Amino acid sequence: MTSSQSHRRAVSAAFFANGFLIGSWAPQIPVFASRLGIAESTLGLMILAFGIGAVAAMPVVGRIIGRFGSRPPMLVLHVALALALPLVVFAPSLASAAFAIVFMGIATGGMDVAMNANAVAVERGMTKAIMSSCHGFWSVGGLVGAGAGGFLIAALGPEGHALLAAAAIFAVLPLVWRGALFDAPEPEGVFGAQEASGAGAGGGRAGMLKAFAIGLFALFAMIPEGAAIDWSAVYLRQELGAGASASGLAFAAFSLTMAVFRFAGDGIRGGLGAVKTARLCSAAAAFGLILIAAAPNTAVAVLGFAVMGIGISNIVPIAFSAAGNVEGLRPGAGLSIVTALGYSGILVAPSAIGFIAETTGFAPVFAGLALFLVGTFFAANLVSGADAAPEP
């Protein structure tokens, strides 16, 4: 196995571990709320605390990457990732649980920046794109964690499941440790080697603005993704009359098509280019959202979520590749901006969607979310940098 293959395998394993924790946490949420007697409003604040921890960690990790490269924080946060779920599950009080949830947000959000920066560095050393497949491993990790979690909680109890999930994440660490690429940072400045020249400050400001724009691009794609994660089952049950067993089919269909097309995405992007791929994905996601909003029954809505998953699948990986290749800006700095903005669409926006849907219902909300994908369609030129690293 070549060094490039070893680096790719290691960073893919890191993505899998991160997704596995998120997936493992999902079936623990109702058990967690019941154990501590938490009402829905308090649980919503706990989930918001997770998001705040994740978003707050992203710029900090970006600065660490700028000094030391992405490998050290990726490895340290991998260890934190393994500890996170047991800390939450064994927390004896509401206060300690809140601390543990913030810690879990920091571990997942910070590692997200580090592993994406490492993937960008690995991608630069290869002849083909790898970012979409890395995110595919994240999706597979989420599916495995969520799919097995309910059965393991029933068989082992929440504590046994948390310890087993921690052991699984630790088991992946040696592969990441041995193979993770050390992407040594440039010695000059925060923004990169260009800062040593007279054009550095202007190039840095331009790079920051470009990263911010790419972050908004990612945000527009991840707000609908957050809606699918948090509200798809509620929509099927409350407005389309689906039973409890069928209500999870929407997110399952969304996750499955997203994972499949993320693994196919690098080849699609290699053939069509980042901009055209982003436009096709935006069109597919918008069509899926319209189909969801107009669905007369559960089957059509599930189909809509599947089409939406195809579209959403590769928009964010392309945005992250573009963020890591912003000229005049280090990958860690660009990715910290884009991940913080983008992931707020999953972590923060769903609560606002819930408030709006109480008045309008979910069908108009899903139709309105299609406008975000119209925005990414017309702004796709922002991610042209995903096709190649900038010239040094």
VOGU-3710 file (C-alpha; in Angstrom, 3 decimals, decimal comma):
1> mtssqshrra> 0,000/0,000/0,000  1,409/3,414/-0,984  1,740/6,268/1,503  -1,110/8,134/-0,227  -3,377/5,127/0,180  -2,377/4,850/3,845  -3,139/8,535/4,419  -6,495/8,188/2,659  -7,431/5,126/4,687  -6,511/6,867/7,946
11> vsaaffangf> -8,517/10,021/7,308  -11,474/7,943/6,072  -11,362/6,021/9,372  -11,441/9,334/11,253  -14,552/10,389/9,317  -16,175/7,030/10,097  -15,453/7,390/13,831  -16,899/10,908/13,933  -20,074/9,845/12,146  -20,324/6,725/14,321
21> ligswapqip> -20,440/8,822/17,490  -23,193/11,065/16,098  -25,171/8,014/15,014  -24,661/6,313/18,392  -25,867/9,404/20,259  -29,158/9,593/18,336  -30,846/6,507/19,917  -29,493/7,538/23,337  -31,344/10,885/23,280  -34,802/9,654/24,463
31> vfasrlgiae> -33,171/7,394/27,082  -31,042/10,309/28,280  -34,088/12,581/28,583  -36,098/9,956/30,458  -33,295/9,155/32,908  -32,848/12,779/33,970  -36,542/13,691/33,699  -35,834/16,332/31,059  -38,760/18,044/29,355  -38,705/18,690/25,612
41> stlglmilaf> -37,799/22,345/26,077  -34,813/21,453/28,283  -33,749/18,736/25,863  -33,826/21,315/23,082  -31,466/23,505/25,120  -29,159/20,517/25,645  -29,032/19,858/21,905  -28,371/23,563/21,353  -25,495/23,345/23,888  -24,009/20,537/21,795
51> gigavaampv> -24,152/22,802/18,750  -22,640/25,748/20,592  -19,745/23,590/21,790  -19,130/22,318/18,266  -19,250/25,722/16,583  -17,117/27,354/19,306  -14,394/24,701/18,900  -14,083/25,108/15,133  -12,145/28,408/14,934  -9,917/27,364/17,853
61> vgriigrfgs> -8,965/24,140/16,103  -8,443/26,116/12,894  -5,798/28,221/14,640  -4,142/25,102/16,087  -3,977/23,602/12,602  -2,330/26,807/11,412  0,492/26,275/13,917  0,886/22,506/14,107  -0,937/20,978/11,130  -4,138/18,946/11,241
71> rppmlvlhva> -2,728/15,620/12,446  -2,160/16,494/16,168  -5,635/17,924/16,862  -7,264/15,138/14,835  -5,609/12,485/17,019  -6,236/14,265/20,338  -9,878/14,912/19,484  -10,293/11,289/18,368  -9,491/10,279/21,957  -11,954/12,908/23,248
81> lalalplvvf> -14,527/11,510/20,829  -14,254/8,061/22,404  -14,749/9,464/25,905  -17,678/11,714/25,029  -20,657/9,324/24,951  -19,852/7,557/28,254  -19,444/10,968/29,927  -22,950/11,919/28,807  -24,578/8,583/29,614  -22,999/8,263/33,075
91> apslasaafa> -23,574/11,922/34,023  -25,384/11,858/37,403  -27,051/15,268/37,229  -28,416/17,827/34,791  -25,430/20,140/35,334  -22,842/17,427/34,723  -24,824/16,214/31,689  -24,779/19,731/30,229  -20,990/19,859/30,679  -20,626/16,435/29,053
101> ivfmgiatgg> -22,793/17,437/26,082  -20,743/20,592/25,506  -17,606/18,414/25,672  -19,106/16,066/23,078  -19,879/19,047/20,840  -16,306/20,304/21,171  -14,905/16,861/20,328  -17,075/16,318/17,258  -16,956/19,885/15,929  -13,244/20,345/16,497
111> mdvamnanav> -12,411/16,989/14,969  -14,594/17,877/11,999  -12,303/20,796/11,137  -9,144/18,750/11,699  -10,203/15,734/9,641  -11,479/17,894/6,774  -8,184/19,815/6,749  -6,289/16,516/6,711  -8,477/15,252/3,862  -7,712/18,411/1,865
121> avergmtkai> -3,981/17,827/2,414  -4,259/14,178/1,341  -6,365/15,175/-1,679  -3,686/17,637/-2,793  -1,150/14,807/-2,961  -3,351/12,559/-5,116  -4,409/12,633/-8,727  -8,130/12,442/-7,952  -10,629/13,896/-5,488  -11,313/12,031/-2,224
131> msschgfwsv> -13,404/14,476/-0,173  -16,826/13,110/-1,136  -15,828/9,532/-0,276  -14,466/10,737/3,090  -17,876/12,231/3,828  -19,342/8,957/2,587  -17,485/7,176/5,389  -18,964/9,722/7,822  -22,442/8,816/6,547  -21,697/5,089/6,871
141> gglvgagagg> -20,467/5,645/10,422  -23,702/7,456/11,236  -25,795/4,688/9,708  -23,917/1,958/11,601  -24,074/3,859/14,877  -27,763/4,700/14,598  -28,749/1,345/13,109  -27,058/-0,747/15,796  -27,611/1,650/18,685  -31,232/0,851/19,433
151> fliaalgpeg> -30,624/-2,907/19,471  -27,517/-2,533/21,641  -29,309/-0,276/24,138  -32,080/-2,873/24,407  -29,562/-5,699/24,855  -26,866/-4,039/26,989  -28,582/-1,013/28,493  -27,540/2,573/27,718  -24,347/2,261/29,793  -23,223/-0,931/28,048
161> hallaaaaif> -23,960/0,585/24,655  -21,974/3,746/25,493  -18,942/1,736/26,613  -19,101/-0,486/23,529  -19,329/2,568/21,252  -16,315/4,082/23,034  -14,368/0,845/22,554  -15,226/0,816/18,846  -13,988/4,398/18,402  -10,784/3,578/20,304
171> avlplvwrga> -10,325/0,493/18,101  -10,139/2,726/15,015  -7,518/5,034/16,565  -4,401/2,904/15,761  -5,288/2,975/12,050  -5,648/6,766/12,161  -2,479/7,161/14,261  -0,299/5,083/11,938  -1,517/6,504/8,665  -2,622/10,109/9,267
181> lfdapepegv> -0,712/12,572/7,098  1,423/15,158/8,884  0,657/18,316/6,947  3,324/20,639/8,341  2,127/24,270/8,226  3,998/27,020/6,447  6,280/28,952/8,792  5,138/32,462/7,883  2,071/34,135/9,360  -1,517/33,136/9,906
191> fgaqeasgag> -2,717/33,292/6,335  0,163/31,433/4,697  3,443/31,944/2,963  2,068/34,840/0,915  1,986/36,954/4,070  5,764/37,265/3,910  5,370/39,296/0,740  3,828/42,751/0,401  0,584/41,267/-0,945  -0,002/39,057/2,109
201> agggragmlk> -2,405/41,259/4,059  -4,616/42,028/1,074  -4,530/38,383/-0,020  -5,460/37,307/3,499  -8,467/39,649/3,645  -9,618/38,509/0,209  -9,190/34,892/1,274  -11,228/35,459/4,430  -14,056/37,018/2,407  -13,944/34,131/-0,077
211> afaiglfalf> -14,046/31,579/2,767  -16,984/33,416/4,344  -18,857/33,270/1,020  -18,126/29,538/0,692  -19,336/29,135/4,281  -22,676/30,694/3,359  -22,789/28,351/0,342  -22,330/25,374/2,708  -24,896/26,838/5,132  -27,521/27,014/2,387
221> amipegaaid> -27,052/23,277/1,735  -26,913/22,228/5,391  -30,066/24,010/6,582  -32,227/21,584/4,523  -30,050/18,707/5,755  -30,750/19,748/9,350  -34,467/19,847/8,567  -34,306/16,290/7,242  -32,450/15,050/10,322  -34,696/16,629/12,937
231> wsavylrqel> -38,122/17,012/11,332  -38,608/14,340/8,644  -40,164/11,787/11,016  -42,402/14,435/12,606  -43,603/15,541/9,159  -44,471/11,991/8,124  -46,357/11,280/11,341  -48,170/14,564/11,931  -49,034/15,662/8,411  -49,026/12,482/6,305
241> gagasasgla> -50,387/10,039/8,900  -47,457/7,610/8,877  -47,204/5,067/11,679  -44,323/4,904/14,133  -42,576/2,156/12,163  -42,773/4,100/8,888  -41,841/7,510/10,261  -38,124/6,707/10,210  -38,141/5,734/6,533  -37,695/9,326/5,369
251> faafsltmav> -34,376/9,871/7,132  -33,274/6,329/6,279  -33,888/6,982/2,570  -32,151/10,360/2,792  -29,118/8,838/4,576  -28,846/5,878/2,222  -28,838/7,871/-1,007  -26,510/10,451/0,530  -23,986/7,749/1,472  -24,156/6,034/-1,932
261> frfagdgirg> -23,723/9,242/-3,897  -20,939/10,486/-1,646  -18,919/7,423/-2,588  -19,740/8,059/-6,230  -19,213/11,799/-5,906  -15,448/11,939/-6,375  -15,746/10,240/-9,754  -18,648/12,482/-10,773  -16,724/15,577/-9,726  -13,618/14,347/-11,524
271> glgavktarl> -15,586/14,007/-14,747  -17,804/17,089/-14,586  -15,816/19,474/-12,415  -16,825/20,944/-9,071  -19,043/23,752/-10,385  -21,181/21,617/-12,687  -21,467/18,888/-10,048  -22,604/21,443/-7,452  -25,232/22,784/-9,848  -26,619/19,344/-10,684
281> csaaaafgli> -26,710/18,448/-6,984  -28,463/21,721/-6,134  -31,115/21,074/-8,779  -31,704/17,520/-7,529  -31,975/18,649/-3,899  -34,407/21,443/-4,773  -36,560/19,011/-6,773  -36,560/16,582/-3,839  -37,730/19,313/-1,457  -40,582/20,319/-3,786
291> liaaapntav> -41,573/16,657/-4,045  -41,587/16,392/-0,238  -43,727/19,518/0,143  -46,269/18,366/-2,457  -46,350/14,721/-1,324  -49,895/13,323/-1,021  -48,729/10,308/0,971  -45,805/8,763/2,826  -44,377/6,890/-0,183  -43,990/10,040/-2,279
301> avlgfavmgi> -42,464/11,922/0,655  -39,908/9,157/1,233  -39,033/9,287/-2,468  -38,587/13,044/-2,140  -36,198/12,604/0,796  -34,232/10,043/-1,222  -33,881/12,487/-4,132  -32,940/15,230/-1,697  -30,196/12,982/-0,275  -28,766/12,514/-3,780
311> gisnivpiaf> -28,598/16,270/-4,209  -27,259/17,247/-0,781  -24,645/14,475/-0,827  -21,809/16,250/-2,621  -22,481/19,965/-2,158  -20,814/20,162/1,252  -17,755/17,983/0,432  -17,130/20,183/-2,613  -17,480/23,305/-0,448  -14,968/21,906/2,057
321> saagnveglr> -12,452/21,117/-0,687  -12,869/24,660/-1,983  -12,416/26,066/1,545  -9,149/24,195/1,951  -7,860/25,638/-1,322  -8,684/29,338/-0,855  -5,723/31,293/-2,172  -3,910/33,355/0,456  -5,465/31,403/3,356  -4,314/28,317/5,182
331> pgaglsivta> -6,583/25,254/4,943  -7,267/25,251/8,705  -8,365/28,891/8,674  -10,628/28,471/5,640  -12,151/25,251/6,909  -12,818/26,643/10,389  -14,867/29,465/8,839  -16,768/27,193/6,462  -17,466/24,429/8,989  -18,646/26,902/11,648
341> lgysgilvap> -21,033/28,586/9,220  -22,110/25,385/7,498  -22,729/23,282/10,576  -24,807/25,994/12,192  -27,347/24,993/9,534  -27,613/21,552/11,143  -27,050/22,541/14,741  -28,984/25,790/15,129  -31,396/26,284/12,205  -33,702/23,291/12,971
351> saigfiaett> -34,965/24,968/16,145  -36,100/27,989/14,095  -37,693/25,641/11,553  -39,718/24,070/14,359  -41,080/27,433/15,494  -42,083/28,372/11,927  -43,710/24,990/11,291  -45,935/25,379/14,362  -47,698/28,169/12,460  -47,421/27,112/8,824
361> gfapvfagla> -47,029/23,334/8,925  -44,020/21,532/7,491  -45,053/21,344/3,816  -44,577/25,108/3,200  -41,319/25,004/5,160  -39,866/22,268/2,947  -40,998/24,153/-0,167  -39,340/27,315/1,135  -36,098/25,451/1,849  -35,802/24,723/-1,884
371> lflvgtffaa> -34,919/28,414/-2,327  -31,648/27,808/-0,499  -30,694/25,290/-3,185  -31,626/27,772/-5,895  -29,062/30,009/-4,214  -26,321/27,341/-4,317  -27,174/26,631/-7,966  -26,466/30,207/-9,021  -23,504/30,620/-6,632  -21,726/27,423/-7,703
381> nlvsgadaap> -18,771/29,321/-9,165  -17,686/29,965/-5,568  -16,493/26,357/-5,300  -14,404/26,247/-8,475  -11,296/26,078/-6,278  -12,259/22,549/-5,236  -10,848/21,233/-8,502  -7,241/22,190/-7,811  -5,012/23,509/-5,070  -3,895/27,115/-5,475
391> ep> -0,461/27,830/-6,850  2,122/28,322/-4,071
//
